[in-house]
Amino acid sequence: MIFYKYVPVNRINILSNHHIRFTPMNELNDPFEFHFKVTAPSEVVIDFMLEKHENMLRASIINHSPDLLKDIVNNMATSELRTLMIAHYDDSIFQKFAAWEEIVTNIKNDISTKIGVLSLTKNPSNLLMWSHYTDEHRGMVIGFEIDDMFIQNNVSDCFPVQYQEEIKSIHVTNFKDVQQSEPDMNKQAMSVALTKSQHWAYEEEWRMFTTFEQTNNNDTLGLMKFNPESIREIIFGMNSSEGFQNEVQEILEQNIPNHQCQIKKARSHYNNYKIIIE
């Protein structure tokens, strides 16, 4: 199956050095990458807070309930405190004491030091993608046969990104699973890494993952060697220069002399806002 990578002019070295970058998640152009919220039934939340923050909770109850005497609250058994909290449960208290925003940020930063993302798409004629990722149609799109692209075993399969209005929710009982950051990522972590806002749906993105300790270049984090014979198509942008096109074809002839790669060119449709590739 052919997947496509939109490439600006200055990334022509992808063709000559046969390396492509798996980008750390915190370097991607969406600040909401690997962003999730934690949900839980009130009883689970309260038990979590009692385990982690019982003394702080007692103080908070006193501050929010002036009619309760300090000695009474401080001398309550944990079971009595639990009953009181269930009766007056407030999700904002959980968010405050659990500090999920900080925890999620720390997990995201940790995973970004271990996991890289390669963004691809099945659509080579996306007008916005050409504008955003190819130097305003001056670059190219490279078509890869995905099954032949990587020899290494540490690269995942290619998965479609899911787009939705709401931030991904993770049940608190599955929270530890999200922190796992292995190449094959568990279901919880994978579901977060493959969820983005509906605003990005136009990209029709597919993703592959790898671990950085397995990449092949120590100078640039995430560079991964690929099989040059996996390149099946080169599509030049409608604004690409003749010099750029010639340079690309020379690189292909020098580096992959016996390989058949289709060379195509994008142009604008005469009557519609569409890109034609021929």
matplotlib code that plots the C-alpha trace (Angstrom):
import matplotlib.pyplot as plt

x = [0.0, 1.3, 1.5, 2.7, 5.0, 4.7, 8.2, 9.6, 12.5, 15.1, 14.3, 15.6, 18.3, 15.7, 16.3, 20.1, 20.8, 17.8, 16.8, 13.5, 12.6, 10.3, 9.5, 9.2, 5.6, 6.4, 8.0, 4.9, 3.0, 0.0, 0.3, -2.5, -0.5, -0.9, -3.4, -5.9, -8.2, -8.7, -12.2, -13.4, -16.5, -16.7, -16.0, -12.8, -11.7, -12.4, -10.4, -7.6, -7.5, -7.8, -4.8, -2.6, -3.8, -5.9, -4.3, -4.7, -8.3, -9.1, -7.7, -9.7, -12.9, -12.4, -11.6, -14.8, -17.0, -16.5, -19.3, -17.4, -15.0, -11.4, -11.1, -14.1, -12.7, -9.2, -10.5, -12.8, -12.0, -11.1, -14.3, -16.3, -14.3, -15.0, -18.8, -18.6, -16.7, -19.2, -22.0, -20.3, -18.3, -17.0, -14.9, -12.9, -11.5, -10.2, -8.6, -6.9, -5.5, -4.7, -2.9, -3.7, -2.6, 0.9, 0.9, -0.3, 2.4, 5.1, 3.9, 3.8, 7.3, 8.6, 7.0, 8.4, 11.9, 11.2, 8.7, 8.9, 6.1, 6.2, 3.2, 1.9, -1.3, -3.0, -4.0, -1.3, -3.6, -4.6, -4.6, -3.9, -1.2, 0.6, 0.4, 1.4, 4.2, 5.8, 7.0, 3.8, 3.8, 7.5, 8.5, 7.3, 5.3, 7.1, 5.1, 6.4, 5.4, 4.8, 5.4, 8.9, 9.9, 11.6, 13.6, 13.9, 11.5, 11.1, 8.8, 5.1, 2.4, 0.7, -2.4, -5.1, -5.5, -9.0, -10.4, -13.0, -14.4, -13.7, -10.3, -9.5, -10.7, -8.8, -10.4, -8.3, -8.1, -6.2, -4.0, -0.8, -1.1, -0.9, 2.6, 4.0, 6.1, 7.3, 7.5, 4.3, 2.6, -0.4, -4.0, -4.5, -1.3, -1.9, -5.4, -4.2, -1.3, -3.8, -6.5, -6.5, -8.9, -11.4, -9.7, -6.9, -9.2, -8.3, -4.8, -6.2, -3.1, -1.7, 1.1, 4.0, 5.9, 9.4, 11.7, 14.6, 17.2, 16.6, 17.1, 20.2, 21.7, 22.9, 23.1, 19.4, 16.9, 14.6, 16.3, 15.5, 17.1, 14.6, 14.8, 15.3, 13.5, 10.3, 10.0, 7.3, 6.4, 7.7, 5.2, 6.5, 4.6, 3.0, 5.4, 8.5, 11.4, 13.0, 16.3, 14.7, 13.1, 16.4, 18.2, 15.7, 15.9, 19.7, 19.6, 17.2, 19.4, 22.6, 21.1, 18.5, 19.7, 17.8, 14.6, 11.5, 9.9, 7.1, 7.7, 4.6, 3.7, 0.8, -1.2, -4.3, -7.7, -9.1, -12.6, -12.4, -10.3, -8.6, -5.1, -4.6, -1.6, -0.4]
y = [0.0, 3.4, 6.2, 9.7, 12.2, 15.9, 17.3, 20.9, 21.7, 21.7, 18.1, 16.7, 14.9, 12.3, 10.9, 11.0, 9.7, 7.4, 8.6, 10.0, 11.5, 10.1, 13.3, 13.5, 14.1, 17.3, 18.7, 18.2, 21.3, 20.6, 21.5, 19.0, 16.0, 13.1, 15.2, 13.4, 13.9, 11.4, 10.3, 8.2, 7.4, 9.6, 6.6, 5.7, 9.4, 9.8, 6.6, 7.8, 11.2, 9.6, 7.4, 10.2, 13.4, 12.7, 15.4, 18.0, 17.0, 17.4, 20.9, 21.7, 20.5, 22.8, 25.8, 25.2, 24.4, 27.0, 25.4, 22.3, 22.3, 21.6, 19.1, 17.1, 16.9, 16.1, 13.3, 11.8, 8.2, 7.7, 5.9, 8.8, 11.3, 9.1, 9.2, 13.0, 13.4, 11.2, 13.4, 16.6, 15.4, 18.1, 17.2, 20.4, 19.2, 16.0, 18.0, 20.2, 17.5, 15.0, 17.6, 15.8, 18.7, 18.4, 14.6, 14.5, 17.1, 15.0, 11.8, 13.6, 14.9, 11.5, 9.7, 12.4, 11.4, 7.8, 7.6, 9.1, 9.6, 9.4, 11.2, 10.0, 10.1, 8.2, 11.4, 13.0, 15.8, 17.6, 21.3, 22.5, 19.9, 21.0, 24.6, 23.9, 21.3, 21.7, 25.3, 26.5, 23.8, 24.3, 20.9, 17.4, 14.4, 11.1, 7.9, 4.9, 1.3, 1.0, -2.7, -2.4, 0.8, -0.4, -3.5, -2.9, -4.7, -1.7, 0.2, -0.2, -0.8, 2.3, 3.4, 6.0, 9.0, 9.4, 13.0, 14.1, 17.2, 16.0, 15.4, 11.7, 10.4, 7.8, 6.0, 6.3, 2.5, 2.4, 5.4, 3.4, 1.8, 5.2, 5.7, 2.7, 3.8, 0.8, 0.5, -1.4, 0.9, -0.6, 0.1, 3.1, 4.9, 4.1, 5.5, 8.8, 9.1, 8.4, 11.0, 14.6, 17.5, 17.5, 20.7, 18.5, 16.0, 17.5, 15.9, 12.4, 11.4, 7.9, 7.3, 4.9, 4.8, 3.8, 4.2, 6.6, 4.2, 2.2, 4.9, 5.0, 8.5, 10.0, 13.6, 14.2, 12.5, 10.2, 9.7, 6.3, 4.6, 3.4, 1.1, 3.4, 0.9, 1.5, 4.8, 4.3, 7.9, 11.4, 14.1, 17.6, 20.6, 22.9, 25.7, 23.5, 24.8, 23.0, 23.0, 21.2, 18.7, 17.9, 17.6, 15.1, 13.0, 13.0, 11.8, 9.0, 7.9, 7.9, 6.3, 3.9, 3.2, 0.0, 1.0, 2.1, 5.2, 7.0, 10.8, 12.9, 16.6, 18.4, 21.0, 23.0, 22.0, 24.4, 24.6, 23.5, 24.0, 20.7, 19.4, 17.1, 14.8, 13.4]
z = [0.0, -0.9, 1.7, 1.1, 2.8, 2.0, 1.8, 1.6, -0.8, 2.0, 2.8, -0.5, 1.4, 2.4, -1.1, -1.0, 2.6, 2.9, 6.3, 7.4, 10.8, 13.4, 15.3, 19.1, 20.1, 21.9, 18.7, 16.5, 15.4, 17.6, 21.3, 22.1, 21.0, 23.5, 25.4, 27.6, 30.6, 33.4, 34.4, 37.3, 39.4, 42.5, 44.8, 42.9, 42.9, 46.7, 47.5, 45.4, 47.2, 50.6, 49.8, 48.5, 50.1, 53.3, 55.4, 52.7, 52.2, 55.9, 55.7, 52.5, 54.1, 57.0, 54.7, 52.7, 55.6, 58.4, 60.4, 60.9, 63.9, 63.2, 66.0, 64.7, 61.1, 62.3, 64.6, 62.0, 61.1, 57.4, 56.8, 58.2, 56.1, 53.0, 53.8, 54.1, 50.9, 48.9, 50.2, 49.1, 46.1, 43.8, 40.7, 41.0, 44.3, 42.6, 39.8, 42.4, 44.6, 41.9, 39.8, 36.6, 34.4, 35.7, 35.7, 32.0, 31.0, 32.7, 31.0, 27.6, 28.1, 29.2, 26.2, 23.9, 24.9, 24.0, 21.2, 17.7, 15.2, 11.4, 9.8, 6.5, 4.5, 1.7, -0.1, -2.4, -3.7, -0.5, -1.4, 2.2, 2.8, -0.3, 0.9, 4.6, 4.1, 0.7, 0.7, -0.9, -3.6, -4.4, -2.8, -3.5, -2.2, -1.9, -2.2, -0.2, -0.4, 3.3, 3.6, 2.1, 3.9, 7.0, 7.7, 11.4, 13.7, 16.1, 13.7, 14.3, 11.7, 10.2, 12.0, 11.1, 13.3, 14.8, 14.9, 17.5, 19.2, 22.8, 24.4, 24.8, 28.2, 30.1, 33.0, 36.2, 36.5, 33.2, 34.0, 34.6, 31.2, 29.5, 31.1, 29.3, 26.3, 24.4, 20.6, 20.3, 22.9, 24.8, 23.8, 26.1, 25.1, 21.4, 21.6, 23.0, 20.4, 17.6, 18.7, 17.5, 17.3, 14.5, 13.3, 11.9, 10.0, 6.6, 6.9, 6.8, 8.8, 9.4, 11.9, 12.5, 15.8, 16.9, 19.9, 19.7, 21.1, 18.0, 15.4, 13.3, 13.7, 17.0, 15.6, 15.0, 17.3, 15.5, 12.1, 10.8, 7.8, 5.2, 2.2, -0.8, -3.1, -1.2, -3.0, -5.6, -6.6, -6.7, -7.3, -7.9, -6.7, -9.3, -8.2, -8.1, -10.1, -13.1, -11.2, -8.2, -10.4, -12.2, -8.9, -7.6, -10.7, -10.6, -7.0, -7.9, -10.8, -8.7, -5.5, -6.9, -10.5, -11.1, -9.4, -11.2, -9.6, -11.2, -11.6, -11.7, -11.5, -9.7, -11.5, -10.7, -12.0, -14.6, -13.3, -9.6, -6.4, -7.0, -7.6, -10.5, -10.5, -13.8]

ax = plt.figure().add_subplot(projection="3d")
ax.plot(x, y, z, "-o")
ax.set_aspect("equal")
plt.show()
